[in-house]
């Protein structure tokens, strides 16, 4: 794994949650409080863009079928459309850090 710059903290502070497309993949970057979280950008159920979802604390709700993922570890809190959480696979998460105004993830 290698630390890769994903975005600047100023943009993240303004938007809260963004999708970042890189040569390595597409990532969800979220600023909750003063902590940055990075995960794969797409819901594991039907590949909906999670950056369009709603955050509730450290959780993000998919805009398509309302699956809820915990951003601290990628676990599924609620399955899509009321299904059990184990009906879909967890979201892959990555370690994140900031240096100055830059946001990095260990990809």
Buried (B, 14 or more C-beta within 10 A) or exposed (E): EEBBEBBBBEBBEEEEBBBBEEEEEBBBBBBBEEEBBBBBBBBBBEEBBBBBBEBEEBBBBBBBBBBBBBBBEBBBEBBBEEBEBEEBEBBEBBEBEBEEEEBBBEB
